[in-house]
Amino acid sequence: MFEYAPAPESRDVVDIKPSYGLFINGEFVPGSSSFKTVNPANEEVLAEVAVASSDDVDRAVQAARKAFGVWSSMPGAERAKYLFRIARIIQERARELAVLESLDNGKPIRESRDVDVPLVAAHFFYYAGWADKLAYAGFGDRPLGVAGQVIPWNFPLLMLAWKIAPALACGNTVVLKPAETTPLTALLFAEICQQADLPPGVVNIVTGAGETGAAVVAHPDVNKVAFTGSTEVGRIIARTVAGTSKKLTLELGGKAANIVFEDAAIDQAVEGIVNGIFFNQGHVCCAGSRLLVQESVQDQLLDSLRRRLSTLRLGDPLDKNTDIGAINSADQLARIRQLSDLGEQEGASRWSPACELPEKGFWFPPTIFTGVAQSHSIAREEIFGPVLSVLTFRTPAEAVEKANNTPYGLSAGVWTEKGSRILWMADRLRAGVVWANTFNRFDPTSPFGGYKESGYGREGGLAGLEAYLDV
């Protein structure tokens, strides 16, 4: 037996300031008040962050409106130079960004280092390439104006890239509101904008809670609203924007089905299941939180899955060996506990591997529920945590019926040796993204978005340009 040897990443690569202001018109300025952002792994206060009032949001929108005239009239090839420069700086400061993301969010450093930050740079590189080719994209080349963008806490820097990169490539300017629990990498990105000599006002970042986001969405001089977050908040935003000329895209909640047929490669499927639900502690809109497994291989697959979960390491997000990090906030931990307890009360069987939770911070062990019925809350509500609900099916038609029996439609996974079955399933699953023999695969060239209560519009790829052009 080998003894476990921690491999912690150093915090010294990040210079966290005691306090941060708002980023408006290329400068950091004070806000009306402030709030604390904490490390969810140990509840340490990381920094004081300014709160943007409605007046602050108005100043940011005015700065973006003034900058729009310069930025939109700039040749696409010139805008591309700025985007390429930002992408290269992100690569140069990748370690710093990854450590800060893990500190503020709670996700394992391996994920922020190997997945999030490389994808962030890739999105800026990709959309930089489109900046001088918009006339050939099929959507025209006229930008909308000022884009108001509100992003969530599960992928703070990656969601920023998804929103800002295509907006700037198309000639728009931006007012972005990061989540109140994870503002630090967005503010570091503001420093990167300064380092890249981005013209003042092209990107503005206003921090705060829901009131700040609501002020961005409702501002009369915002031409485009982009939101990623909960379906509940998405409905509020849709009502706010209704009746205006604002363009809107919403990427909302999900309850994705990961469907495993009896002919699937079980070991490969198990890895995909683990990646689908336990990546980023299950804080993923498209997480494979419902496992649909064909009855004939249920026992075999569950035995393998339990063995695999027993090898996962939960603990310090900055340890390079960690697989499961901290839950992002006390509020989110309370919701996960509430829905998990409800799953037991409704009759499902609960299992977690032997797992010692740290005394401080917000933690929840990887959990599997078996004996789950379609009517159970854990099969219908988005838990947004490391909790997997297992259901069974006998035929492909039954698998499709169960997979589609949800108000959501963001993603799905299909595991089988038969290519014809994959195509048959993909044609019938009401999901914006269907992965075949893999899960959680993202690429800047591929569009992403949902059906039904998972929102509308697409981000990423060529389709992601449409949302930021006057089509």
PyMOL commands that set and color helices and strands:
alter all, ss='L'
color gray80, all
select helices_A, chain A and resi 11-13+54-73+76-92+94-105+109-130+134-136+156-169+184-195+210-218+231-241+266-282+295-309+330-345+377-380+396-404+419-428+452-454+463-466
alter helices_A, ss='H'
color red, helices_A
select strands_A, chain A and resi 19-20+22-24+27-29+33-39+44-51+146-150+173-177+203-205+224-228+247-251+257-260+290-294+349-351+367-370+387-393+411-415+433-436+455-456
alter strands_A, ss='S'
color yellow, strands_A
deselect
rebuild
show_as cartoon
